[in-house]
Amino acid sequence: MCINTHRYWYTYSQQNCLFQSRSSTNCLSRRHNTMRRYSISMKVFVLFCCLWAVIVDGEYLKYKDPKQPMVTRIKDLMNRMTLEEKIGQMTQIERYLASADVMKQYFIGSVLSGPGSVPAPKATAEDWINAVNEIQKGALSTRLGIPMIYGIDAVHGHNNVYNATIFPHNIGLGVTRDHDLVKRIGAATALEVRATGIPYAFAPSIAVCRDPRWGRCYESYSEDHRIVQTMTEIISGLQGDLPADSRKGVPFVDGKSKVAACAKHFVGDGGTVGGIDENNTVIDSIGLFGIHMPAYYDSIIKGVSTVMVSYSSLNGIKMHANRDFITGFLKDILNFKGFVISDWQGIDRITSPPHANYTYSVQAGVSAGIDMVMVPINYTEFIDTLTLLVKDNVIPMSRIDDAVKRILRVKFTMGLFENPLADLSFVNQLGSEEHRELAREAVRKSLVLLKNGKITNQPLLLLPKTAPNILVAGSHADNLGYQCGGWTIKWQGVTGNDLTVGTTILSAIKKTVDPSTQVVYQQNPDADFVKSNEFDYGIVVVGEVPYAEMFGDSTNLTITEPGPSTINNVCGAVKCVVVVVSGRPVVLEPYVDKIDALVAAWLPGSEGQGVADVLFGDYGFTGKLARTWFKSVDQLPMNVGDRHYDPLFPFGFGLTTQPVTRN
């Protein structure tokens, strides 16, 4: 690996600005000259900015002086800002709309890449950096030069970006109960996000999914708030460890290798009636504060920079318009000092149908305490509407100032004013071998062994590597898109093996077994084929196809066809292990008796080798269910501790095995 490290620092005074640079090169590569030219041009640009950073037209600008206390910088900058500039800071728009002219004309404060919104198909880290920097230069060209903050959904790794490491979705990570693991995943994700020039990740989701019929259940670590609270350690990985003397509620980002995190979705999104996405959560205060709120306490204690509001309603009140909870509780009682951001077109959905009364929606959302609005398309309408509401004294200037102060606090904390432009320092982190090994470890620890042998003391697992002839079957065995799930490259995920870089479960099996072993793959073999080939055993990999949000809401929770027939054909003819790739528990009771061994793999991501590691005994099974596995959907919702609790596999269940020692 070629590592180029450039360190810049500045010494400011009232009259001059010194620029120093050191460079160390650990190896030579063809990229070296390109990076060197890039670095030189960046140095020239930064030097130019530096010379004008503190002194502009003979005036000393406190807000551009990093020696000044943050409160002084914020106050100085806000005193200089017009209403138009303040409202611009509250506006987040989509990448493809964010031309340099738009950024300059409307003083846009933030830009995002929605799912699938990329600079180019299979864009490289360098492509991303160039695109983000061009937008940033537009923001810096404004009168006050306030940098924009670029955000992206990085919910299981840097999942929108080609060649990124795709970690298991949260439902699998909850199984591990390993706070150190998720912290390391957070740190790796931060590096990969920074590799593309982006400083802000819309993660983590700290929803407590109480009904697997919900299409976002895989974004939740567990039905148990205590596991979700433990997993908030990912925030420390994304942002860095909070200093010991830090005040509660104050956002924190530890330098250029870290990103601002976002705890979402506030609050109760995992408890909607019937598990219907964006629906109403009907709950008393004991349930709300005992189940859905605790992870927010932990997130704020860890210095989370932003909080995203839920589309859902709480006891009939849309959360995007819920002032009692956004301002009254989150800001005033929990003392959260970062900024609150809406979800995509979240204020539009305050009304039904969405956007039916946009003026009311803007008034209700901003008045409730939303600081930054993910508009993200009709930004001129939002800016004009909010401007008019302020000028007509419907929304007080104090509410605008509170929002802008919070946004600037995060930007100053991140060091965006000192380092607004990304460089190539982290490009080698994207999809690095170290991160893929970490993802592989996470896959191993997230697997849950639900059954091992039809007869006690006659387990099928761990599988022998030297069997002469084995069958691999199922729609999910050789499909990287299926094993990554939704929120991968595109919003609803994709199918096939060309979406990004990774290892399918079939490829992992072939790599793991002895070279003399014949591995036969048939996606959906008939029973005669299985019987006639005298396989030593079969591995069936089936599950759900990718989905996200409301498109994943399900009332039946069945394995996608032809999965059930594949199970019957294979397991009826040969000893078999069934690996279920799904974003939640699914209906399994009709098949359990036919199956010799059963493994819940959840949505393991790009590193399918982790599945083979455990199936063949290089590592043991250790995972324990973080969700209740129901018998029938008629039982739902059903969570541990309920009076009617009668699961197929209870919360906390998981058989264990020991690694096999081989010569």
N, C-alpha and C positions, 0 to 999 in steps of 0.2 A: 504494500500500500504506500502511496506517495502522500506525505503529509506536509502541507505548507501552512505555517502558522504566522500570521501577521498581527502584531499588537500595536494599537494606536492609543496614544493618550495625549491629553491636551493640558496645557497650563494657561489658564485664562488670567488676564488682568484687565484693568479698566482701559488700558491703552493698547495692549498688544495681545497676540495669541501665538504661542509656540507650538509647533507641530514636531513630533518625534515619531520615528518608526523603527522597529527592529524586525528583521525577517530571518527565519531559520528554515532551511530546506533539508529534509531528512532523506530524500532520494530524488532521482531524476526520472522524468517520464515525458512523454510527448505532450502531456497536458501542461507541463511546467511553463513553457513559453507563453501559452495562452493565458494561464493564470497570472503570470508575471505582468503581461501587458494589461490584463484586467485590473490587477492590483495597482499598477502605476496610474492608470486613469482614475481609479477610485481615490488614490492619494491626492491627486490634483484636485478632484472635485471636493473632497473633504477639506483639504487645505483652504480652498476658496471659501467654502461655507464657514470654516473656522475663523477666517480673518474677519468675516462679517457677522459672526455669531453673537457677539456681545455689543459691538459698537455699530450702529446703523445711523447714517447721516449725523454722526456726532453725538448720538443719544445712547446712553448706557441702558441696555435692556436686561433687567434683572432676571426675567424669565428664561433667558438664554444662558445664564451663568450657573453652571452646575455647583458652584461653591455656595450659592444661596440656599437657605432652607426651602424645602418643597412648598411650604405654606406661603412663603414670600413669592416664589416663582408663580404659583397658581394665582395669587392675588394680583400680581403685577400684570400677568397675561390677561386675566379676565377684565381688568380695568381698561384694557386697550381694545377689547373685542366689541364689535357691533352686534346687534340682534341677529343679523344675517349670518355672521360668523359663528355665533353660539348655536343657532339652530343647525347650521351645517355640521357642527361637531356631533350633534345628536342623530345624524342621519347616516345609516349604513346602506350601501347600494351594492348591486351585483357587479362582479368583475367585468363582465362584457359591456357594461354601460360606463365604466369608469375611465373614460379618456382623460388625458391631461387637461383638456379644456373644461370638461365637466368638473373635475376636481377643483380647478382654479375658480371657475365661475360661481360654484355653489358652496365652496369652502367645505367639501365633504370630509367628515371626520373618520369614516371607516368604510372598508370595502370587504366583501366576502366572496369566496367561491362556494356557491351552492353545490350539491352533489352532482358530479358530472361536468362541472364548469371548470374547464382546463385551458391553458394557453394553446395547446395543440394535442392531438392524439399521441399517447405515450410520451408526453413531454418529459424532458430530462430535468434534473435539478437546476441546471443552468438556464433552461427555458423558463422555469418558474421564477427564478431570481430576476431575470431580465424583465419579465412581465410585471412583477411586483414593484421593482425599482422604477419602472417607467411611470406607474401610477403614483408612486411616492413622490417622484420629481414634480408631478403636477401639484400635489398637496404642498410641497415645499416652496413652490413658486408663488404662493399666495402672499398677501401683504404681511402677515405675521409669521408665515412659514411653519405652521403647526403640522407636524407629521400625522398622517393617517395611520390607523391600526388595521391590519389585514387579518381577517379571521377565516377559519376553515373547520369543518367537522373532521376531527381526528379521533374517532370514537373507539377504534380497535387498531391502533397504529395510524399511520398517515394514509388512511384508507382511500382517499380520492386520487392518489398519485401512483402512477405506474412505477413498478420496481420497489415500492415501499414494502417494509415488513408488515404483514397483516397478522396481528395477534388474535387469539381467541376472543370472541365477544364476551361481554361481561358475565353472562349467565354461566359460562365455563370458568371464568376467573373466580367467581364466588365459591365454586366447588373447592377451590384450593385453600380458602381461608388464610391465604398467605399474604400478609400486608407488605412484607419485604419484596415479594415477587412483583406485586402491582406497582410498588414504588419504582422498582427497576424498569418496569414496562413504561411507566410514566416518563422516566428520564430518557429512555431510548426513543419514545415517541417525540419528546421535545426536540431531541437532536435531529430526528428525521424531518420534523416540521420546519425547524430552523434551516435545515439543508436546502429547503426550497424558498428561503427568504421570508417565511411567514412567522410572526411572533405571537399568534393568538389561536388557541384551540378551543372549540366548543365542546369541551369534555371536562369532567366525566358526567355521565348520567348517574344520578343517585336516587332514581326512582325505586320504590319498593313495590314490585309487581305482585299483586295479590290475586290475580286471575290470569292463567296462561292463555286464555282466549284473546288477550290483548296482543295486538300485532307488534308491540315494542317490548315485549317481555324479555327478549334476549338482551336488551340494553340494560336490564336490571341485574344486579349481582345476586339478589336473593329475595325471597318472600319475608325474610327475617331482617328487621332493621339493624340488628346488631352486626350482622355480616356486612351490610351496606356501610355502616359506620366504619368498620375496620378497613374496608376497601377505599375509603376516602384518602388513605395514605398515597394513592396515586397522585393526588394534588401536590404533595411534597416532591414527587418525582418530576412532575411537569414544571413546577414553579421553583423548586429548591426548598431546602429546610428553612423554616422561619427563624430568624434570629431570636435569641432568648429574651431580648429586651423589647421585642415588638409588641405593640398594643393590639389587643383583640379587635378584630374586624377590619384592620388596615391591610390593604392588598400588598402582596409581595411577589416580586419576580427577581431571581438571583442571576442577573446578567444575560449575556448574549446566547448562552447555550440552553436557556430555559424559555418557556412561553407562559403567557397569561392563560390561566385555566378558567373554566366556566362550569359551575355546579348547576345542574338542570334536572327536571323542569319544575320550577317552584309553583305550587306544591300540591302533592296528592295525585299526580298523573297516573300512578300505578294502581289507584284504587277505584277507578271509574266503574259505574254500574255495568255489569255484564262484560267487563273487559273491553268495552267499546272505546276506540281511540278518540280522544278529544271530548269525551262524554262528561257526565256529571259525577263527581265523587260525593256521595252522601255519607257523612260520617260525623260522629260527635267529637267533642274536643279531646276526650281521652284517646280515641283512636287516632285522631290527626296528630296530636303532639306526642303520642306514644309510638306511632308507627312511621308516619311519613315525614315528620319534621326533624327527628334526631340527627340524621346525616347532614343536615344543613348546619346544625350547631358545630359538628366536627369540621365541616368545610370552612366555616368562617374562622374558627380557631386556628386552622392551618393557613389562613391568609389568602383564601381564594379571591381572585381579582374581580370576577364577575359572576352574576347569577342570571340565568335565563328563565323567563316566566313560561308556565305551561299553557297550552291551548285549552286545557280542560277547565271545567267549572268546579267550584267548591260550594256544595249545598246551594246550587242554583246561580251562583255569582261567577261570571267569567273571571278567571284569574288575571287576565290582562287588564281588567278594570277593577281589581280588588284592592282598593287603597288601604283597607284595614290590615291586610297581610303584607303588601309590598312596602308601604311606607310605615304603617303603624307597628308592624311586628318585625319585619326583616331589617329595616333601617333604624327605627327608633328603639326597639327593645333589644334586638340582637346586635345593634350598633355596627351594622355592615357599612363599610366606608368605600367599597368598590362601586362599580356601576351595574345597574340592572338593565338587561337587554331583552327586547321582545324576541319571540320566535319569528320565523319566516312569515311575513304578512300577518303576524299575530294580532295586531290591533284591528286589521280588517275583519277578523273573525269574531270580534266582540259582538257584532250584529249577525243576525241570521235572516237572509243569506249574507255571506261576507260582503263587505264594502257597500252595504245598502245605505248607510248613512255615515260617510267617511268623516265628516266634520265631528260628529258625535264620537266616533271611534278614536280619533286623534285626541280629542278633549278628555275622554274617559281614560285612555291609556296613559297619557302623559300626566294627567292629574293623579292617577293612581300611584305614580312613582317610577314609571319606566323612563330610564335615562337615555338609552340609545335604542332607536327603532330600526329593526331589520326590515326596511321598507318592502323589498329591496329593488322593486322595479319602478313604480310610479313616484319617483323621488321628488319631482317638481310639484306634484299635487300635495305630497306630504309637507314640503317646505312652505308652500303658499298657504296651506290650511293652518299649519301651526303658527306661522307668522301673523296671520289675521287674528287668530284666537288670542295671541299675546297683545297685539295692538288694540284689540277690542276689550282688553282687560278680563277676558274669560279665563285665561290661564295667567297667573301672576308671574312677574319677572323673577320672583324668588324661586319658583319651581324650575325655571329654565337655568338659573344660576346654580342651583343645587345639582342638576343633571350634568352641566358642563364641568363643574368643579370635580365631580366624581370621575368623569371621563379623563380629564387632564391629570388627576391624581394617578390613575393607572398608567397613563402614557409617561409621565415623569418617573414613576416607579420603575418602569421597564427600561428606562434609558433611551426612549425613542428620540428624544430631542438631541441627544449626543450621538446616537448611532441610528439614524433613520433609514439608511440604505444597507441592504444586505450585501455580503461578499461571498466568496467561494469557500470560506473556511470550513464549512460543514458538509460540502457536497458528497464526500466519501462516506458519510454516515447513512445516506439513504440506502436501505436494504442491505446494510453491512452484514458480514458473516457473524459478527458478535451479536447483533440484534436478532438474526435468524436463529441462532442457537438459543437465545433467551426465549423466543417464541416457541421453539421446540420444547424447551423445558416447561413452559406454561401449558402446552398441549398435554404433555405427559401427566402433569399434576391435575389437569382438569377432567380427565377421563374417570368415569364412574363404572365400576364393575357391578352390574345388577344381578347377574346369575352366572354360575360357573359349574356346569354339570347337571345332568338330569337326575343323577343318583349321587347321594351324599358320599363324599370321599372319592369320587371319580371325576375330578375337574377336567375340563377340556383345555383351559388355559393354565399355563402359558404354552403357546404353540411351538412345536419343534421346527427348527429352521431347516432340518435335513430331510423332511418328508419328500418322497419321490415326486408326488403329483398333487398339486393343490388347485382349487378353484377359487377365483375371486369373481364375485357377481354383484350386481346392483347399480342403480343409476348414479350413485354418489361416489363410486369407487375411483373413477377417473374423471373427475369434474372439479377443477379448482374453484370455479365460481360457486358451485353448490356448497363446498366446504367452507368458503369464506362468508357466504350469506349476504344479507342486505347491507347497505351502506358500504359497498365495496366497488370502487371505480364509478359506479352510478348509484343513484338513490335506491333503486330496487334491486341492486346487485346485478350480476350478469351470469351467463352460463358459459361453460367451456373452459379451455385451458390457455386462451390467448389474452386474457384480461390483464394479467400481471405475471410476475415471476414467483414461482413457488413449487412445491412438491405435492403431487396428488397422493392419496393413500395407496393407490395401486402402484405407483412408482416407488413409493417407500417400501412396500412389501417386496417388490422385485429386488430392490437394493439390499434388503435385510436378509433374505433367505440364502441358503447355500447355493453356490453357482450350479450345482447339479440338480437342484429342484426345478421342476417344470411348473411354471405359473400360467394357468389358463384363465383368460378373462372373457367372460360372456356377460353382457349387461343383464339380460333376462333369460337365462337358459330354461328349457323345459325339463320336466322331470326325467324323461327318457335319456336326454343328453347327460344329465348328472349321473344317473345310474350306470350308464354304459361306459363311462370313462374311469370308473373305479378310483375316484379321488380319495386321498387320505383324509381331507377335511375341506370344508368350504368357508370362505369369509364373505359375508353378505353386507354390503354397505348401502343403506337406504335412508330415507328421511324426508325432509321438507325441501321444497325449492325456495330460492331467495325471495324475500319480501321486506318491506319497510313500512312502518307506521300503519295507517288504516288499511292498507292493502294486505296486511298480515292478520287482521282480525279474523277469527275463525270460530265457528260454533261447533265444528266436528273434530278438529285436531287430529286428523288422520294422516298416516304416512302416504306420501304422494305415490300414485300409481306409476309404474307397475310394482312398486315395492312390496305390497302384500303378497302378490303372486310369486315374486322372486323368493321371498322367505319360505313360502309353502313348497315351491318346487325344489329348492336346494335343501332346506332343513328336513324335508320329508324323505330325502334320499341319502343323505350323508351327514356326518357330524358337522355342526356348523356353529360359527360365532357370528352374531348379528351386531353390526356397529351402526348405531342410529345417529345420523347427522341432522340436528334439528335445533331450532331456537327456543325450545321449551319441551316439557313432557308432552308426548303424543300417545294416542291409543295403542296399547301394546298387549292388553290382556288376552285378546283372541289368539295371539301367536306365542305367548311365553312358554306354554307346555311343549311346543314343537322345537323350541330353540335350546341348544345345548349351553351356549354362553351368550350373554347379552351385555353390550357396552354402550353407555351414553357418551357420545363424543361431542355433543353440542355443536357449535360452529367453530371449528378449530383454527380456521385461518389458513395462511399460506404454507405452514410448515407441517404437512401431513406425515413427515417422518416421525414426529412425536407419537402418533398412533401406533405405528409399527414397532417403535421402541418398546412399548408396553405389551402389545399383543404377543411378542416373541420373547419377552422376559429379560430384555436388557435392563429394564427398570420395572419396579413393581407398581401395581395399582394402589393408589392412596386416596383418591377422591371420595368425598362424601356429599350426598345430595344437598344442595342449598335451596332446593325446591321440592315440594311434595309431588310425587308421581301418582296421579289419580288412576282409578280403575276405569271410570266412565265420566264423560263430560257432564252427565246429569248430576254429578257430585259437586260441580264447580259453582261458586268459588269454594275451595277447601284449602285451609292453611293449617300448619302445625298449631296445636292448641285448641282448635275448633271442637265443639261438642260432637259433631257428627264425623269425626276424623276416622276414615276407613280407607287408607290408601293402598295402592298396589305395592309401592315402595315408599316408606316414610321418609320425611325430612331427616337428614343425617345418615341415611343408609348408604352403604358402599362396602363391598367385599374388598379385601386386601390380598395381595400376593407379594412374594419376595422375589427379588431379581434372581435369575438363573446364573449360576457360575458355570461357565463353559471353559473347556481346555483350549 
